[in-house]
Every structure is written in C-alpha cells, then in structure tokens.
Amino acid sequence: MLRKVLLVLFLVIIVGAVVAGYAYKAIFNPNVNLKGQDSALLHVKTGSSYEALKNTLVDSSFVEDMQSFERVSALMKFSKPKAGQYLIKNGMSNKELVSMLRSGRQKPIDLTFNNMRTIDDLIGHLSSKLELDSASLSNYLLDKKVLDKLGYNKLDILTLFIPNTYQFFWNTSPEKLIARLKKEHDKFYTKDREQKLAALGLNKKEVYTLASIVQKETLVGDEKPTVAGVYINRLKRGQLLQADPTVVYANGDFGLRRVLNKHLAIDSPYNTYKYAGLPPGPICMPDVSTIDAVLNYKKHKYLYFCANTDNSGRHVFARTLIEHNRNANKYRAYLNKSRIYK
C-alpha cells in the first residue's frame, strides 16, 4: 500500500514538474521571432479587441506559438489591449510582450515637418505618420469653432505650426496634437523674439507670412535678412511688395520658373502686384532660420532685387527703379538665352 502511495506521489511530482516546466517556458522563453530583424513596429488601433490583436499578431507572424501567448495572457489577465505603436524586439518572451501591451508602453514617434506648401499638405503629412486619417484631422482643425478658439482662420492657420521635430504617441488625438503644437508655437516666441516683433511692428502671423515669401525668394542663408529688409522697406513706405512667389501661389502653378504678364493679371489677394501689404496668409511653411531672418532683418536702403545670372541662387539689390530695371533686363536676357519661357 505504501509503495502505491509513494508511486502516486512520485507521478504527481513528475507531472507537476512537467507542468511547471511548460508554464515556465510559456512565460519566460523567447516567443517573438522577427526572422533576422532586431525589432519591428506593431500598431494597435484605437478600440481594438483582444481578438483583433491576436489576428494582427498572426498576420504579422511576430509570435511563434500563439497558444502559449494566449495562456500567458489569461494568466496575466490581459484582455483589453491599449492602442498605440509598440516596439517589438526579437526574442521577447510572452511575459515581456503581454506586459508591454497591457501597460500601453508605446514607442513615441519623431514627428518632423517643414517645407509644407499648404495646410492641406501639412494635414496629409501629419496623418501619414499618426493613426489619424486626414479627413478627421482636417475636419477638426478647420472647424470654425476650433479656429476661433485658437485665434486663426483657414488662410492663416499654417502660421500656428513651427517646423521642427516633436515626439508624439502614434494614437494621439487631434485635440492633443493641436494643443501640443500650439504650446510649441507659444514657446518658440521667446522674450527676445517678442521684443524683436514689437520693434518690427508686425505680429506673429505677419512675420511668419513675410518669412514664407522670403523662403521662396532665396535659399541662401546669409541673403535672407537682406531680402527681408527689402520687403520691410516697402511695407514701411506703403509700396506694393511685388513678390513673384506670391503670384506663383495665386496661380497655383508651383512649377513656374518665370512669371509673365498673364500671371500678374490674376485677381487674388495673394497677388502682391495688385494688392498692397502682406497676403492674407503664408504661401508656405518657412524654416525657423527664415523666421529669424525676418526678425533680424538687415537695415539698408534697397527697395528692389533681382535674381543673379550666375546660377548661384543669389540676387542683386538696387536702391532705385532705374538700377533695378537694368538688373532685371539682364536677367530677362539670361532667361531667354537659357530658353526658360515659363
């Protein structure tokens, strides 16, 4: 009898050891195989169920043994995944994977934007990096109530966005996205920049808009303050800005290399050959360096400038119309010789 009891006890111990060993293996052994990759990204959409998560893991082939993953999930009482972008590492155990997904420990996104032409371009770019679709973000941002609350309109809303790299979670809501970028906008205008704004006599939207024109006039960094100075001189005198980039924007043909009389004839508030002052909004997203070039514009007496004919990207500046016309004629001759007619 004793022998039978001992045998049963021995079998129980053996079975228990096997079960414990299997449980240990299921919990702690590697179960993520990325097939040669060190890491990969897993996206869990907002509102995803546990079943949807399992399907995503199956489709991605990240997990080798789904049964053990499900057992560990049940053991750790994991049934409601949190939305987000997760960094999955090769060799992760079920415990590590479940712990990350259950806690919502996401990998932030480095969201970079610059050189956007329009607000629609920016919305498209942002939505391509985040869970947000472009329609939802556009409907939120361009809603009149939201614009009124922010203090912008559809024509100047681009001035809210200071180009840079910002960290966000993939599933950030439109409300949190815009609130954060508004905060970054306000932070950008330091006490020093605020003082320069006041001395210039322009507000933030106007400086951004002027910077957008300078941005499209020249990419030569040390020339930007000089170009900005020309436009500021014209604004102070009440002269038309006569900025070709605003005409290009008004015509909507961003591939134009030569502005002709037919382009100048367009009736648009962005046509600074027809309407005095700055246009109603920016014609692109300027670099931070260009915004600062406007705030630190060079004081001089130039009222005109024209592209140089040496292909350097630089310009020649003039104080008088006579001098400018001479420079402009040289440039037109260069365009004709180069067969650039539009």
C-alpha positions as CSV (number, residue, x, y, z in Angstrom):
1,M,0.0,0.0,0.0
2,L,2.8,2.3,1.0
3,R,4.5,1.6,-2.3
4,K,1.4,2.6,-4.3
5,V,1.1,5.8,-2.3
6,L,4.7,6.6,-3.0
7,L,4.4,5.8,-6.7
8,V,1.3,8.0,-7.0
9,L,3.1,10.8,-5.1
10,F,6.1,10.4,-7.4
11,L,3.9,10.6,-10.5
12,V,2.3,13.7,-9.2
13,I,5.6,15.3,-8.6
14,I,6.8,14.4,-12.1
15,V,3.6,15.7,-13.7
16,G,3.8,18.8,-11.6
17,A,7.4,19.4,-12.6
18,V,6.5,18.9,-16.3
19,V,3.6,21.3,-16.0
20,A,5.7,23.8,-14.1
21,G,8.4,23.5,-16.7
22,Y,6.0,24.0,-19.5
23,A,4.5,27.0,-17.7
24,Y,7.9,28.5,-17.1
25,K,8.7,28.0,-20.8
26,A,5.5,29.6,-21.9
27,I,6.0,32.6,-19.6
28,F,9.7,33.3,-19.9
29,N,11.1,31.6,-23.0
30,P,11.5,33.6,-26.2
31,N,8.4,33.6,-28.3
32,V,8.9,36.5,-30.7
33,N,10.8,35.6,-33.9
34,L,11.3,38.5,-36.3
35,K,13.2,36.4,-38.7
36,G,16.5,38.2,-38.8
37,Q,15.3,41.6,-37.7
38,D,16.2,43.1,-34.3
39,S,12.9,44.9,-33.9
40,A,9.7,45.7,-35.6
41,L,6.7,48.0,-35.0
42,L,3.3,46.8,-34.0
43,H,0.3,49.1,-34.4
44,V,-2.8,48.5,-32.3
45,K,-5.7,50.6,-33.5
46,T,-7.9,52.5,-31.1
47,G,-10.8,50.3,-30.0
48,S,-9.1,47.1,-31.0
49,S,-10.3,44.0,-29.1
50,Y,-8.1,41.2,-27.8
51,E,-9.2,39.1,-30.8
52,A,-8.2,41.8,-33.2
53,L,-4.8,42.0,-31.5
54,K,-4.4,38.2,-31.9
55,N,-5.3,38.5,-35.6
56,T,-2.7,41.2,-36.0
57,L,0.0,39.1,-34.3
58,V,-0.9,36.1,-36.5
59,D,-0.9,38.2,-39.7
60,S,2.4,39.8,-38.8
61,S,3.9,36.4,-37.8
62,F,5.7,38.0,-34.9
63,V,4.7,35.3,-32.4
64,E,5.8,31.7,-32.9
65,D,3.4,30.0,-30.5
66,M,0.0,31.7,-30.3
67,Q,-1.4,29.1,-27.9
68,S,1.3,29.9,-25.3
69,F,0.7,33.6,-25.8
70,E,-3.0,33.1,-25.1
71,R,-2.3,31.1,-22.0
72,V,0.1,33.7,-20.6
73,S,-2.5,36.5,-21.5
74,A,-5.1,34.6,-19.5
75,L,-2.7,34.1,-16.6
76,M,-1.8,37.8,-16.6
77,K,-5.5,38.8,-17.0
78,F,-4.7,40.6,-20.2
79,S,-7.9,41.1,-22.3
80,K,-8.1,44.8,-23.2
81,P,-5.1,46.0,-25.4
82,K,-4.2,49.6,-25.3
83,A,-4.0,51.4,-28.6
84,G,-0.6,52.6,-29.8
85,Q,2.6,51.9,-31.6
86,Y,4.8,49.3,-29.9
87,L,8.4,48.4,-30.5
88,I,8.6,44.6,-30.7
89,K,12.0,43.1,-30.1
90,N,13.3,39.8,-31.4
91,G,13.4,37.2,-28.7
92,M,10.9,38.7,-26.4
93,S,9.0,36.4,-24.1
94,N,5.3,36.2,-23.7
95,K,5.5,37.9,-20.4
96,E,7.5,40.8,-21.8
97,L,5.2,41.2,-24.8
98,V,2.0,41.0,-22.7
99,S,3.4,43.3,-20.0
100,M,4.2,45.9,-22.7
101,L,0.8,45.7,-24.4
102,R,-1.1,45.6,-21.2
103,S,0.7,48.7,-19.8
104,G,0.5,50.7,-23.0
105,R,4.2,51.2,-23.0
106,Q,4.4,52.8,-26.5
107,K,7.3,53.9,-28.7
108,P,6.9,57.6,-29.4
109,I,7.1,58.9,-33.0
110,D,9.5,61.5,-34.1
111,L,7.2,63.8,-36.0
112,T,9.1,66.1,-38.3
113,F,7.5,68.7,-40.6
114,N,9.0,71.5,-42.7
115,N,8.7,73.0,-46.2
116,M,5.0,72.3,-46.4
117,R,3.3,74.4,-49.1
118,T,-0.3,74.4,-47.8
119,I,-2.2,73.5,-44.7
120,D,-3.7,70.5,-46.7
121,D,-0.1,69.3,-47.3
122,L,0.7,69.5,-43.6
123,I,-2.5,67.7,-42.7
124,G,-1.7,64.9,-45.2
125,H,1.8,64.6,-43.8
126,L,0.7,64.5,-40.1
127,S,-2.0,61.9,-40.8
128,S,0.5,59.7,-42.7
129,K,2.6,59.5,-39.5
130,L,-0.2,59.1,-37.0
131,E,-3.2,56.9,-36.5
132,L,-5.4,59.9,-37.5
133,D,-6.8,59.9,-41.0
134,S,-6.5,63.2,-43.0
135,A,-10.3,63.8,-43.1
136,S,-10.7,63.6,-39.3
137,L,-7.7,65.9,-38.7
138,S,-8.9,68.3,-41.4
139,N,-12.5,68.3,-40.0
140,Y,-11.2,69.1,-36.6
141,L,-8.5,71.7,-37.4
142,L,-10.5,73.6,-39.9
143,D,-13.7,73.6,-37.9
144,K,-14.7,77.3,-37.3
145,K,-15.2,76.8,-33.6
146,V,-11.7,75.3,-33.3
147,L,-10.2,78.1,-35.4
148,D,-11.9,80.8,-33.4
149,K,-10.7,79.3,-30.2
150,L,-7.2,79.1,-31.4
151,G,-7.4,82.7,-32.9
152,Y,-6.8,81.8,-36.5
153,N,-8.7,81.3,-39.8
154,K,-8.4,78.9,-42.7
155,L,-6.0,81.3,-44.5
156,D,-3.5,81.9,-41.7
157,I,-3.8,78.6,-39.7
158,L,-0.4,77.4,-41.1
159,T,1.3,80.2,-39.1
160,L,0.5,78.1,-36.0
161,F,3.0,75.4,-36.9
162,I,6.7,76.0,-36.2
163,P,8.7,73.5,-38.2
164,N,10.7,71.1,-36.0
165,T,10.8,67.5,-34.8
166,Y,8.4,66.7,-32.0
167,Q,7.7,63.4,-30.2
168,F,4.1,62.1,-30.1
169,F,2.4,58.9,-29.5
170,W,1.0,57.2,-32.6
171,N,-2.6,57.3,-31.4
172,T,-2.6,61.0,-30.3
173,S,-6.0,62.6,-30.7
174,P,-6.5,65.7,-32.9
175,E,-7.2,67.7,-29.8
176,K,-4.0,66.7,-28.1
177,L,-2.0,67.1,-31.3
178,I,-3.1,70.7,-31.9
179,A,-2.9,71.7,-28.3
180,R,0.7,70.5,-28.1
181,L,1.7,72.2,-31.3
182,K,0.0,75.4,-30.1
183,K,2.1,75.2,-26.9
184,E,5.3,74.7,-29.0
185,H,4.3,77.7,-31.1
186,D,4.0,79.9,-28.0
187,K,7.2,78.5,-26.6
188,F,9.0,79.4,-29.8
189,Y,8.3,83.1,-29.3
190,T,10.8,83.8,-26.5
191,K,11.1,87.1,-24.8
192,D,13.9,88.0,-27.3
193,R,11.7,87.2,-30.3
194,E,8.8,89.0,-28.7
195,Q,10.9,92.2,-28.3
196,K,12.0,92.0,-32.0
197,L,8.4,91.6,-33.0
198,A,7.4,94.7,-31.1
199,A,10.3,96.7,-32.7
200,L,9.4,95.5,-36.1
201,G,5.7,96.5,-35.7
202,L,4.4,93.1,-37.1
203,N,2.5,90.4,-35.3
204,K,3.5,86.7,-35.3
205,K,1.2,85.8,-38.2
206,E,2.6,88.7,-40.3
207,V,6.2,87.7,-39.6
208,Y,5.5,84.1,-40.5
209,T,3.8,85.2,-43.7
210,L,6.7,87.5,-44.7
211,A,9.1,84.7,-43.8
212,S,7.2,82.4,-46.2
213,I,7.8,84.9,-49.0
214,V,11.5,85.3,-48.2
215,Q,11.7,81.4,-48.1
216,K,10.5,81.2,-51.6
217,E,12.7,84.0,-52.8
218,T,16.1,82.7,-51.7
219,L,17.6,79.6,-50.1
220,V,20.9,81.4,-49.4
221,G,21.0,81.8,-45.7
222,D,23.1,84.9,-45.4
223,E,21.0,86.7,-48.0
224,K,17.6,86.2,-46.3
225,P,18.0,89.1,-43.8
226,T,18.7,91.4,-46.8
227,V,15.7,90.2,-48.8
228,A,13.6,90.6,-45.7
229,G,14.9,94.1,-45.4
230,V,13.7,95.0,-48.9
231,Y,10.2,93.9,-48.1
232,I,10.1,95.7,-44.8
233,N,11.3,98.9,-46.5
234,R,8.4,98.5,-49.0
235,L,5.9,97.9,-46.2
236,K,7.1,100.9,-44.4
237,R,6.7,103.1,-47.5
238,G,3.3,101.6,-48.4
239,Q,4.7,100.3,-51.7
240,L,3.4,97.1,-53.3
241,L,5.6,94.1,-52.3
242,Q,5.5,92.8,-55.9
243,A,6.8,89.4,-54.8
244,D,6.8,86.9,-57.6
245,P,6.4,83.9,-55.2
246,T,3.0,85.2,-54.1
247,V,1.9,85.4,-57.8
248,V,3.1,81.8,-58.3
249,Y,1.0,80.8,-55.2
250,A,-2.0,82.8,-56.5
251,N,-1.8,81.0,-59.9
252,G,-1.4,77.6,-58.2
253,D,1.3,76.5,-60.6
254,F,4.2,75.8,-58.3
255,G,6.4,74.7,-61.1
256,L,6.6,78.2,-62.7
257,R,10.1,79.4,-63.3
258,R,9.2,82.6,-65.0
259,V,6.4,85.0,-64.0
260,L,4.8,86.6,-67.0
261,N,2.2,89.4,-67.5
262,K,-0.6,86.9,-67.8
263,H,0.3,85.6,-64.3
264,L,0.4,89.1,-62.9
265,A,-3.1,89.7,-64.2
266,I,-4.7,87.2,-61.8
267,D,-7.1,88.8,-59.3
268,S,-6.2,87.2,-56.0
269,P,-5.5,88.7,-52.5
270,Y,-2.2,86.8,-52.8
271,N,-1.2,88.8,-55.9
272,T,1.1,91.4,-54.3
273,Y,1.4,93.2,-57.6
274,K,-2.2,94.1,-57.3
275,Y,-2.9,94.3,-53.6
276,A,-0.8,96.3,-51.0
277,G,0.6,94.8,-47.8
278,L,1.1,91.2,-46.9
279,P,-1.1,88.4,-48.4
280,P,-3.8,87.0,-46.0
281,G,-1.7,84.1,-45.1
282,P,1.6,82.4,-45.7
283,I,2.5,80.9,-49.1
284,C,4.5,78.1,-47.5
285,M,5.9,76.9,-44.2
286,P,9.2,78.8,-43.7
287,D,12.3,77.5,-41.9
288,V,12.9,78.7,-38.4
289,S,16.1,80.3,-39.8
290,T,13.9,82.3,-42.2
291,I,11.6,83.5,-39.5
292,D,14.6,84.6,-37.5
293,A,16.0,86.3,-40.6
294,V,12.9,88.4,-40.8
295,L,13.1,89.2,-37.0
296,N,16.8,90.1,-37.5
297,Y,16.3,91.8,-40.9
298,K,19.2,93.8,-42.3
299,K,18.6,97.5,-42.3
300,H,19.5,99.1,-45.6
301,K,18.1,101.3,-48.4
302,Y,17.4,98.7,-51.0
303,L,13.9,98.6,-52.5
304,Y,14.4,96.1,-55.3
305,F,16.2,92.9,-56.0
306,C,16.6,90.5,-58.9
307,A,18.0,87.1,-59.4
308,N,21.6,87.0,-60.3
309,T,22.6,85.5,-63.7
310,D,25.5,83.4,-62.3
311,N,23.3,80.5,-61.2
312,S,24.4,81.0,-57.6
313,G,20.9,81.4,-56.3
314,R,21.9,84.9,-55.1
315,H,20.3,88.2,-56.0
316,V,21.5,91.7,-57.0
317,F,20.0,94.5,-55.0
318,A,19.1,98.0,-56.0
319,R,18.0,101.3,-54.4
320,T,16.4,102.9,-57.5
321,L,14.0,101.7,-60.1
322,I,16.4,102.7,-62.9
323,E,19.1,100.5,-61.4
324,H,16.7,97.6,-60.9
325,N,15.4,97.8,-64.4
326,R,18.9,97.4,-65.7
327,N,19.4,94.3,-63.5
328,A,16.0,92.9,-64.5
329,N,16.8,93.4,-68.2
330,K,20.0,91.4,-67.8
331,Y,18.1,88.6,-66.0
332,R,15.4,88.5,-68.7
333,A,18.1,88.2,-71.4
334,Y,19.6,85.4,-69.4
335,L,16.2,83.6,-69.2
336,N,15.7,84.0,-72.9
337,K,19.2,82.7,-73.7
338,S,18.5,79.7,-71.4
339,R,15.2,79.1,-73.2
340,I,13.3,79.5,-70.0
341,Y,9.9,80.9,-71.1
342,K,7.6,79.7,-68.3
